[in-house]
């Protein structure tokens, strides 16, 4: 259910497996977890809440789900060339404007 990306980090194959890992671990140990998601999942999370920190660079679009997992950990959604889709747990500190 896992494979390695170019940085030799494990990428889980499904969003469901990411959720399982989140529930198994302490919150200190979930930062950096990443999984493959479908285009449908990407669109769902893009539209379920207003996206936070939308970035459109070259062939990559990213945004954070505006509801945090805990304190400063968020789900970051990544689309590469509108063909590959990922979800990653990242640390993010809100600015006063956000």
Buried (B, 14 or more C-beta within 10 A) or exposed (E): EEEEEEEEEBBBEBBEBBEEBBEEEEEEEBBEBBBBBEEEBBEEBBEEEEBBBEEEEEEEBBBBBBEBBEEEBBBBBBBEEEEBBBBBBBEBEEEEEE
